[in-house]
């Protein structure tokens, strides 16, 4: 992943209009409360989907919205030095020296089925593998390039092993691909080194055609580092000085990735594949990157938070995974903001995921086995995220994920929804008292019945939750006394 946090913002948690003027979850217009983010080409790409019918886009992305949780796998030559996927660039390892790592890429005990098994055990519904990262090493066969896992010591098509294993496990298949390649000077100087940049573009088009045409149905095509605005790392050379380009300012130059041709081919060969927003082409969802990019509620543009389980994208030994509490709460906060979570692991050089990380993923799966109904197939809201936690909903049911209670035994007060609440129960059992007034909803759960990870209350309504307005939860709504 590029060391660049890209965050697309949606509807904020505070300062929203009151219920009388608030749009409903089902009718919120596409631009309501949404700023015009001045990020890279991703945002133009997301907006460019307007030419395609909303019905077609929604049908294509329906499974993804249902899934909510996926596994990201960063794997490649960079696992051998074990200092992250940017090791070649960060340490300026000569191309020829780095290429010799392929002789150590043996994969003698590699088992892609183990990846799929871990994803299933974690309760994940889809996976995304780095078919080729910025270092240019491809985990698939490429007739025009010998820098691949097939030509390396392993003599294996890792992408083939992966897609077969993931499909056999009943999961959705995703492939990550980076058009940029550090072996080509044309990436840094696309106009001065035009022939190199064109060769890099030809490789991109050829390799994408291979991935799209020879590995069966792909559910996600996850681009990275491919926007025209991200050539030369999003900056410009002015004499001998490199300067970061101001946010929102497009790159000027004669070279272009010609993404339109790739997009036409992609839609021809993989009409149902979902595309993220990092390649200047119409996108089905956009990406937020890193824990700090969690951002605000946004139920208008599909989005996904990608982040790491153990603080690194590519393999680094002795990296400990986040706590179960941190993982569960992150997943809940993402779902309550109406997004998906793509959680990353970086397998070791032999392809094995660290045992501690596997154990943590299984614990997440155990939690989802008991509470998954409040995550899978839900949408965020109607109660907007706040100090208390978040909410999700499906049909006439709202799930309140209470992550922070106001005090021992005290009532949690939320804005009263404009509907009748028929019943409130606790997912997993336990006592719940509720009082619905004209202005507030009060909920009481005895301290002994609260869950330290996430107390989930199930509200059954007299109407579909999607018909309700979005309800901001002001800080002022606190228990009395």
N, C-alpha and C positions, 0 to 999 in steps of 0.2 A: 504494500500500500504506500502511496506517496505520503511523506510527512506533512500533509496539508489537511487541516480540518475543514471539511466542507459541510456547512450546516444550512439547511433550508428551514426557514421559520414558518410557523403557521399561526393559528389563533392563540393569543396569549392567555396566561392563567388569571390575570387580574385586569381590571379596568374594562371588562366586557360590559355591554349594555345589559340592563335588567331584563327579567323575564318578559315584560310586556312588549319590548321591542326586539327581543332576541330571536333570530331565525331558528327554525327547527333543525334537528340533526339531518333530516331527510332533504330539507330545502335550502340549506345554506349555500348561497351563490359562490361560484368558483373564486371570486376575488374578495370575498367578505373577510375583512380583518387580516388579509394576507399582504405583507409588504412586497415590494419588488426587489428580491434579493440580488445584490450585486456580486454574485459569485461567478464561476466560470461558465463555460458553454452549456453546462448541465441544465441551467434554468431555461435557456432558450430552447433546448431540446425538449424539455417537459412541456413547455407551452406550445410547441409546434405540433403536438398530437391533436390539436383542434381540428385539423383537416380530416381526421378519422372519426367515425361515429362514436359517441359515448357508449352506445350499447355494445359495440364490438370490443372496445377497450375494457369495459366492465366484465364482459364474458371471458375475455382472455385472462384477466387477473383474478377472477373469482376464487380459484383454488389457492392462490397465494395469500389472499386476505384470510381465507379459512385457516391456512397453515400457521401463520404467526411466528414460527420459530424455525431457524435453519442453522446448519453447520457450515462454516467457512473453513477451508483447508488451504493453508499456504505451504506448498511443498516444492522443492527444487534443489539445485546444486548448493544454494546458500545454506541448506541444512548441514552441509559437511563442515564448514568452519564454525557454524553454530553461533553466529553473531548477528543474526537478523537478515532479512531479505534485501536490505540496502547495503550489505557489507561491501560489495564490489565498488559501488560508487563512494560510499563514505570513507573507505580506506584507499581509494584510487588504485585498486589492484589491476595491473595491466591485463588487457583482454586475453592475451595469450596465456598468462599464468592462470587466470580464472578458468579458462577453457579446459585446462588440464585436470580440474576437479572431476570432469566427466569420467576419467579413468577410475575414480574411487566410487562412482555412483553405481554400485553393484546390485542393490535391492535383492539380495539372496533370499531373505525371509519375508519379502514384502507381501502383504495380504490386504488388498483393497476391500475385501469383505469385512475385515475388522473395522475399517472406517464406517462402513454402512451399519454394522451392528451397533457401534457406539452411538451413532446418530439416532438410530431407532430407540435405543435404550434411554437416550436423553429426552425423548419425546419430540425430537425434531422431525419436520415433515419434508424438508428439502435440503440439499447440499450444494455447495459451490466449490470447485477445485480450481486452483491457479494452473490452467493449462499452459500458460507462458507468462512469466513476470518480466519486469523491466530489464533483467540481465540477458534476455533473449533466449534462454534455454527452454526448449519446448518439450513437454511431456508427451509428445505424439510424433508420429512420422511426418517428415516434410522432405519431399524430393529435392527441393531447392536449397536445403540447409542441413548440414551435418551436425549442428549443435542441438542434438535431441537425445531423449532417453533411449530411443531406438538405436541410435548410433553409438551411445555411451556403453560403458562396461555392462550395464544391466541388460541391454538388448531387449528392452520391454517397452511396449506402448502403454504407459501408465494411464493415459486418458481412457483407452479401451478397457483396461482392467477396472477402472473406476466406474465408468458408465454402466458396465455390465453388472457390477456388484450392487450399485445403488438401485438400479432398476429391479434386480432380483429381490432386494429388500423392501420393495414397494414404496420407495421414496422418489421424489422429484429430482431431476438431474440438472445441475447448473455448471457452467464453465466460465471461469474468469479469463480474460485475455487483455494484455497490454499491447497496444500498437507501438508504443515507444520502445526503443532498444538502445541501451547504452553503447553497444558495439558500433553504432553508426554516428559519426561526427555530425551528420545532417540533423540529428535530433536537437543538438545544441545550437547549431548554426544552419538552419534550414535553407536560407537563401545563399549564403556564401558557399556552403557545401551542398549545392542543389542535387548533384548526381547521387550523393550519399543519401540525402533525404528521399529522393525518388526510389532508390533501391529499398529503403526501409518501408516505404509505402507499398511497393510491389510485394514485399514479404508479407506485410499485413493483409493485403487483399488475398494473396495466395493461401496463407495459413487460415484465414477465416473461412475461405471456401472449403478447405479440407475439414475443418471442424464442423461446419454446417452440413456438409454433404456425406460424411462417412461415419458418423457416430450415432445414427438413429435420432429419435426425437429428443430435442433439448428443451427444457422447460424454462431455463434462465440463461441469458447471455449477459455476463457481468463485465462491462468494460472499465478500464482504468487508465489514466494517463494519456488518453487519446484525443482530447480536445485540441483544436487548432490553437486556442488560447493558452494551452499548457506546453506548447513547444518551447524549448529552452527554459523549462521549469517556470513558465508564466512570466518571463521577464524579457528585456530587450538589451542588446549591447549598444552602448553609446560610446564609440571609440574603444578604449580598453576597459571600460567600466560596465558591469552588468547591473541593471536596475530592475527591481520588481515593478511590474506593470500595475498601475492603479486599478483597484477593484472596479469592474464594469467596463474597463477600456479594452476593446478588442485588439487582438494582434494584427499588425499590418505587415504584409509581406506577400511574395508571389507563390509560396508553397502552400499546398492544401492537401489534407489527407484523402480527399474525395470520398468522404464517408457515405455520400448518397448512393454510390455504386454498391458499397457493402450492405447498406440498408435494403436496397432493392433485392439483392441476392439473399439476404437473411429472410426477408418476408416471403420470398419465393420458396426457399427450402425449409424454413422453420416458421410457418405463419402463426403458430401459437406461442412461440418463445417470448418471454418477457425480457425487456431491455432496461437496464438502469440508465441513468442520465449522465454518462461520462464519455460520450463519443460524438457529440454534435449530430445526433440523429434522434428522431422521435422516440421518446422514452415512455415506458409504462410506469416506472417508479423512480424516485430519486433517492440518493444515498446520503445519510449523515454518518460521519466517521468518528469513532472514539467516544468514550464515556462522557466527555465534556460536551459533546454535540447532541445530547439527548433532546434539547430544544423544547418547543412548545407543542401544544395540541394542534393537529392538522388533519382534518378528515376530508379534505378536498383533493389533495394531491397525494397519491399513495407514496409512502416513504418507508425506508428501512434503515435502522441503525446497525452498522457493522462495527464490532469492537472485539477485543481479545479476551479470552478466558484467563490468560496468565501474563498479560502485560507485554506480549510480543507477537508479531505476526508470523515471521519465520522462526524456525527452531532456535531456541537458546536454552542450553541445559540449566537445570536447577531453578527454573522459573516455577514458582508456586501458583496454583490457581486462586482466583478470587474465592472468598468464602461462599458457602451455600446461600447465606442471607443476602450477600451482595448480588449474586447471580439471579436469585428469585425476584428480589426487589427491582432489579434492572428490567427483567422480562415484564414484570407487572407494570412498571412505569411506562415502558414502551407501548404495551398493548393499550393502556389507559390513555395514551396520547394518539391512538389509532395508527400505530406503526407496527412493523415487523422487527424482530431481532435476529441478526445473523452473527452468531458467536464463533470466533475463530480459534483454531488450534494450529500449531506448527509441528508436524511430526518430525521425529529424529531422522537421520540419514537412511535408516533402514525402513522407514515408513511407519514406525510404531509411535503412537501417541503416548506421552508420559503417563505412567500408571496413576499418579495423583490427579491428573486432569481427567482421565477416564473415570476414576471414582467420583469426581465432582459432577461430571456429566450424568452419570447414573443416578446420583442423588437428585439432580434437577428433574430427571425423568420420573423418579419416585414421587416427587412433589406434584408433577403434572398428572401422574396417574390418579392422584386424589383430588386435584383441584383444576384439572384441565378444562372442565366445562366453562370455567370463568375466563379462559384465554382463547381456546380454539373457536373459530367461527364467530367471534364477537367483534363488535366495533367499539371504539372509544366513546365515553360519555354515558349519559347526559351531564353528570356532574364533572366539571372541568377539574384537572389536576390542582391540588392544593396541599397545604400542610398535612392534611389528614391522609392523603394518598391519591388514588385515582378511582375511576369507575369504568366498567365495560358493560355492554348490553347485547342481548339477542332477543328478538321478538318482544314479548311482554315482560321480560326479566332483566333487571339491572343487578350487576354484581358490584358491590362496594368493596374495594380493596383498601382496608384501613391499615395503614403502615405506621401511623403515629396517633395515639389516643391523647386527648387533652389532659388526662390525669387519672389517678386511681379511682375507678368506679364512676367517673364523671360521664355525663352524656355528651355525645358528639352531636353538634347542631349543624345542620346543612340547610340550604335553601329548600323550601317546600316545592316539590314539582307540581305543575298544574294538572294533576291526575289523582286518582284514588289509589293508594297503596293497599292492596288486599291482604298481604301477609309479608312478614320479614322473618327469615330463618338464617341460621349460620351454617355455611357449607362445612360439613364435617360434624355438625351437631353442637348443642350448647344453647344456653338461654339467651334470648334477645327480647328486649322491650323496646317498643317504638311508640312515639306520639307524633301525629301529623297535624300541625296547626295551619293557620292561614299563611303564615310567613316562614315557618321553620319546621324542619323534620328533626326530631330528637331520637337518638339511638343509644341504648344502654346495653352493654355487655359486661357481665361481672369480670373482674380482673382475672379470675381463675380460668375463664373460658376464652380469653384472648390468646391469639397466636402471635408469638414473637416475630415470626417471619411475615405474616400477612393474615389478618382477620378478615375473612370474606363473608359479607352479609348478602343474602339473596333477597331482593325486593321483587315481589310479584305485583304487577300493575294491572289496571283495568283497561289499558290500551297499549299499543306498540310503543316501545321506548323511542323509536326513531321519530315519532311524531312530536316529541317533547322539545322545548327549547334547550339550548346549551345553558347550563347553570353555573355561573361563576361562584366560587366559594370564598368570600371576603375573609380576611384575617379577623375582622371584627366579630364574625359569627363564632363566638366561643361560649362554652358553658357558663352559666351564671353561678357565682360562688365557687 
